[in-house]
Amino acid sequence: MNNISQLPIRLTIVVCVGILLSALLPSSGSLEVIVSILTLVLIILLLREDFGTEMRQWLMLALGTYGIGVIVDLLDEIPELDDHWLIDSTDDIFMHIGVFLMCFCFIKMLHQRRSFIETLNLQITKSRALERKLSRLALQDELTGVQNRRALFRRFDKMAINLQKGILAYIDLDNFKQVNDKWSHQDGDEILIDMATTLVKTAPIGSHVFRIGGDEFVVLLPSEDPIASQQWIDTLYEVTKNTRDKFNIGISIGLAPYYPGNLSEPDSILAKADKAMYKEKRIKN
């Protein structure tokens, strides 16, 4: 056993109770000396603990002071020195100072440990906040603020576990390239941001909006009712009419159902919705 902190708690309690009982029983001075020596040994064992350089110096001072008190106490047991005034008056003083210094060291160490724990908790809180931020950035589209393609595939995994079903809407902006060429890239970015905001506002409750490419969005509609989906599409066309007319762009939407049987193959769902979207484009042209 290298450190005093490794002493069993039960053994520590037995020793403390034994020392307490020894103080209540009539005995000779030799028992007091034995207890003092044991206390000195415990102080020496404390020096083996990793308390840091500063605390080790204080413990060394406590050890030296208490050690002097023990030596003086031992000298007091010699008959020739029994009545020496210096020995009689200093043995308890040095031992009390040593005990006081030990208590002082323990208070300092508790304060240091408490400060260390508070600093550690603060660092943990900051690390968790950073982790949440990084996770959010990894799953969020930087421009529009909606979820990205990686988040979409994670959502497929969750829906597969929960056996969910609904309709996937694949949305593409027609003639969007000419906005950047004829107007500006800033206008193009504003259109994408406005489109993402509109999708979030108009999508039915429980829907999830994703930007999976330049001008391509996906909305997971929780209802498999095609009538409800068409009503949402009509609303989307109505809300975006002014923007579409101003910049001469259009919206093409392809729908594909998702259910427990095909959620394990998200690429096939996207491909089916993408095919339906391009079919709508051809019909428009």
C-alpha positions as CSV (number, residue, x, y, z in Angstrom):
1,M,0.0,0.0,0.0
2,N,1.8,3.1,-1.2
3,N,-0.5,6.0,-0.2
4,I,-2.6,6.7,2.9
5,S,-5.6,7.4,0.6
6,Q,-5.6,3.6,-0.2
7,L,-6.3,2.7,3.5
8,P,-9.6,0.8,3.8
9,I,-12.3,3.0,5.3
10,R,-13.2,0.4,7.9
11,L,-9.6,0.2,9.1
12,T,-9.4,4.0,9.4
13,I,-12.6,4.0,11.5
14,V,-11.2,1.3,13.8
15,V,-7.9,3.2,14.3
16,C,-9.8,6.5,15.1
17,V,-12.1,4.7,17.6
18,G,-9.1,3.0,19.2
19,I,-7.3,6.3,19.7
20,L,-10.5,7.9,21.1
21,L,-11.0,5.1,23.6
22,S,-7.3,5.3,24.6
23,A,-7.9,8.9,25.7
24,L,-10.8,7.8,28.0
25,L,-8.9,5.0,29.7
26,P,-6.4,5.7,32.5
27,S,-2.9,4.8,31.3
28,S,0.7,5.7,31.6
29,G,2.4,8.3,29.5
30,S,3.9,5.6,27.2
31,L,0.5,5.2,25.4
32,E,0.4,8.9,24.7
33,V,3.9,8.6,23.1
34,I,2.8,5.7,21.0
35,V,-0.2,7.6,19.7
36,S,2.1,10.6,19.0
37,I,4.5,8.4,17.0
38,L,1.6,6.9,15.1
39,T,0.4,10.4,14.2
40,L,3.9,11.2,13.0
41,V,3.9,8.1,10.8
42,L,0.6,9.2,9.3
43,I,2.1,12.6,8.5
44,I,5.0,10.9,6.8
45,L,2.6,8.8,4.8
46,L,0.8,12.0,3.8
47,L,4.0,13.2,2.1
48,R,3.7,10.3,-0.3
49,E,0.4,11.7,-1.7
50,D,0.5,13.9,-4.8
51,F,-0.5,17.2,-3.3
52,G,1.8,19.4,-5.4
53,T,5.0,21.2,-4.6
54,E,3.5,24.0,-2.5
55,M,1.4,21.7,-0.3
56,R,4.4,19.3,0.1
57,Q,6.4,22.2,1.6
58,W,3.6,23.0,4.1
59,L,3.4,19.3,5.0
60,M,7.1,19.1,5.5
61,L,6.8,22.0,7.9
62,A,3.9,20.3,9.7
63,L,6.0,17.1,9.9
64,G,9.0,18.9,11.3
65,T,7.0,20.8,13.9
66,Y,5.1,17.8,15.0
67,G,8.3,15.7,15.0
68,I,10.0,18.1,17.3
69,G,7.0,17.9,19.6
70,V,7.2,14.0,19.6
71,I,10.9,14.1,20.3
72,V,10.4,16.5,23.2
73,D,7.6,14.3,24.4
74,L,10.0,11.3,24.3
75,L,12.6,13.3,26.2
76,D,10.0,14.1,28.8
77,E,9.8,10.4,29.6
78,I,13.4,10.3,30.7
79,P,13.5,10.7,34.5
80,E,16.5,13.0,34.5
81,L,14.6,15.4,32.2
82,D,11.2,15.0,33.7
83,D,11.2,18.3,35.5
84,H,13.0,20.4,32.8
85,W,11.0,23.5,32.3
86,L,11.7,23.8,28.6
87,I,10.7,20.2,27.8
88,D,7.5,20.5,30.0
89,S,6.3,23.6,28.3
90,T,7.2,23.0,24.6
91,D,6.2,19.4,23.8
92,D,2.5,20.1,23.5
93,I,3.1,23.4,21.8
94,F,5.0,21.9,18.9
95,M,2.6,19.1,18.5
96,H,-0.4,21.5,18.5
97,I,1.3,23.7,15.9
98,G,2.0,20.6,13.8
99,V,-1.7,19.5,14.0
100,F,-2.7,23.1,13.2
101,L,-0.5,23.1,10.1
102,M,-1.9,19.8,9.0
103,C,-5.4,21.2,9.3
104,F,-4.3,24.2,7.3
105,C,-2.9,22.0,4.6
106,F,-6.1,20.0,4.3
107,I,-8.2,23.2,4.1
108,K,-5.8,24.5,1.3
109,M,-6.0,21.2,-0.5
110,L,-9.8,21.1,-0.3
111,H,-9.9,24.6,-1.7
112,Q,-7.5,23.7,-4.5
113,R,-9.5,20.5,-5.3
114,R,-12.8,22.5,-5.3
115,S,-11.3,25.1,-7.6
116,F,-9.9,22.3,-9.9
117,I,-13.3,20.6,-10.0
118,E,-15.1,23.9,-10.8
119,T,-12.6,24.6,-13.6
120,L,-13.0,21.1,-14.9
121,N,-16.8,21.4,-14.9
122,L,-16.5,24.7,-16.8
123,Q,-14.2,23.0,-19.4
124,I,-16.7,20.1,-19.7
125,T,-19.6,22.6,-20.2
126,K,-17.6,24.5,-22.9
127,S,-16.6,21.2,-24.6
128,R,-20.2,20.0,-24.7
129,A,-21.3,23.4,-26.1
130,L,-18.6,23.2,-28.7
131,E,-19.6,19.6,-29.5
132,R,-23.2,20.6,-30.0
133,K,-22.2,23.5,-32.2
134,L,-20.0,21.3,-34.3
135,S,-22.7,18.7,-34.6
136,R,-25.2,21.4,-35.6
137,L,-22.8,22.8,-38.2
138,A,-22.2,19.3,-39.6
139,L,-25.9,18.8,-40.1
140,Q,-26.9,22.3,-41.1
141,D,-26.7,24.1,-44.4
142,E,-24.5,27.1,-43.9
143,L,-26.3,29.4,-46.2
144,T,-30.0,28.7,-45.6
145,G,-29.9,27.4,-42.0
146,V,-32.0,24.3,-42.8
147,Q,-30.7,20.8,-42.5
148,N,-28.3,19.4,-45.1
149,R,-27.9,16.1,-47.0
150,R,-26.1,14.4,-44.2
151,A,-29.0,15.2,-41.9
152,L,-31.5,13.9,-44.4
153,F,-29.9,10.4,-44.4
154,R,-29.8,10.5,-40.6
155,R,-33.5,11.3,-40.6
156,F,-34.1,8.3,-42.9
157,D,-32.3,6.0,-40.3
158,K,-34.6,7.4,-37.5
159,M,-37.7,7.0,-39.5
160,A,-36.7,3.4,-40.4
161,I,-36.4,2.6,-36.7
162,N,-39.7,4.2,-35.9
163,L,-41.5,2.6,-38.9
164,Q,-42.7,6.0,-40.2
165,K,-44.3,6.7,-43.5
166,G,-45.2,9.7,-45.6
167,I,-44.2,11.5,-48.8
168,L,-40.8,12.9,-49.9
169,A,-41.0,16.1,-52.0
170,Y,-38.0,16.8,-54.2
171,I,-37.9,20.5,-55.2
172,D,-35.8,22.1,-57.9
173,L,-35.7,25.8,-59.0
174,D,-36.0,26.1,-62.7
175,N,-33.7,28.5,-64.6
176,F,-31.9,29.4,-61.3
177,K,-28.5,29.6,-63.1
178,Q,-29.6,32.7,-65.0
179,V,-30.3,34.5,-61.7
180,N,-26.6,34.4,-60.9
181,D,-25.6,35.3,-64.5
182,K,-28.2,38.1,-65.1
183,W,-28.6,39.5,-61.6
184,S,-25.9,38.6,-59.1
185,H,-24.8,35.8,-56.8
186,Q,-26.1,37.8,-53.9
187,D,-29.6,37.8,-55.4
188,G,-29.2,34.0,-56.0
189,D,-28.3,33.5,-52.3
190,E,-31.2,35.6,-51.2
191,I,-33.6,33.5,-53.3
192,L,-32.3,30.3,-51.8
193,I,-32.6,31.7,-48.3
194,D,-36.1,32.9,-49.0
195,M,-37.0,29.5,-50.5
196,A,-35.8,27.7,-47.5
197,T,-37.7,30.0,-45.2
198,T,-40.9,29.6,-47.2
199,L,-40.6,25.8,-47.2
200,V,-40.2,25.8,-43.4
201,K,-43.2,28.1,-42.9
202,T,-45.6,26.5,-45.4
203,A,-44.7,22.8,-44.8
204,P,-47.3,20.9,-42.7
205,I,-46.6,20.4,-39.0
206,G,-44.1,17.5,-38.5
207,S,-42.3,18.1,-41.8
208,H,-38.6,18.3,-42.2
209,V,-36.8,20.6,-44.7
210,F,-33.4,19.9,-46.2
211,R,-31.2,21.6,-48.8
212,I,-29.3,18.8,-50.5
213,G,-27.7,20.7,-53.4
214,G,-27.3,24.1,-55.0
215,D,-30.9,24.8,-55.8
216,E,-32.4,21.5,-54.7
217,F,-34.5,21.0,-51.6
218,V,-36.2,18.0,-50.0
219,V,-39.2,18.1,-47.7
220,L,-40.3,15.1,-45.8
221,L,-44.1,15.3,-45.4
222,P,-45.5,13.3,-42.5
223,S,-48.8,12.5,-44.2
224,E,-49.1,10.0,-47.0
225,D,-52.3,11.7,-48.2
226,P,-51.7,12.9,-51.8
227,I,-54.5,15.5,-51.4
228,A,-52.8,17.1,-48.5
229,S,-49.5,17.1,-50.4
230,Q,-51.1,18.8,-53.4
231,Q,-52.7,21.4,-51.2
232,W,-49.2,22.2,-49.8
233,I,-47.8,22.4,-53.3
234,D,-50.5,24.8,-54.4
235,T,-49.8,27.0,-51.3
236,L,-46.1,26.9,-52.1
237,Y,-46.7,28.1,-55.7
238,E,-48.9,30.9,-54.5
239,V,-46.5,32.2,-51.8
240,T,-43.5,32.2,-54.2
241,K,-45.3,33.7,-57.2
242,N,-43.9,37.2,-56.8
243,T,-40.3,36.0,-56.5
244,R,-40.7,33.6,-59.5
245,D,-42.2,36.3,-61.7
246,K,-39.5,38.9,-60.7
247,F,-36.5,36.6,-61.4
248,N,-38.2,34.5,-64.2
249,I,-37.7,31.2,-62.3
250,G,-39.9,28.2,-61.7
251,I,-40.4,25.4,-59.2
252,S,-40.5,21.7,-60.2
253,I,-41.6,19.2,-57.6
254,G,-41.4,15.4,-57.6
255,L,-43.1,13.2,-55.0
256,A,-42.2,9.7,-53.8
257,P,-43.7,7.8,-50.9
258,Y,-41.6,6.5,-48.1
259,Y,-42.6,3.7,-45.7
260,P,-40.9,1.0,-43.6
261,G,-40.4,-1.2,-46.6
262,N,-38.2,1.2,-48.5
263,L,-36.7,3.4,-45.8
264,S,-33.6,1.2,-45.8
265,E,-32.9,2.3,-49.4
266,P,-33.1,6.2,-49.2
267,D,-31.2,6.6,-52.5
268,S,-34.0,4.8,-54.3
269,I,-36.6,7.1,-52.7
270,L,-34.6,10.1,-53.8
271,A,-34.1,8.7,-57.3
272,K,-37.8,8.1,-57.7
273,A,-38.7,11.6,-56.5
274,D,-36.0,13.1,-58.7
275,K,-37.3,11.2,-61.7
276,A,-40.8,12.5,-61.0
277,M,-39.4,16.1,-60.7
278,Y,-37.7,15.9,-64.0
279,K,-40.8,14.5,-65.6
280,E,-42.6,17.6,-64.4
281,K,-39.9,19.8,-65.9
282,R,-40.3,18.1,-69.3
283,I,-44.0,18.6,-69.2
284,K,-43.5,22.3,-68.5
285,N,-41.0,22.7,-71.3
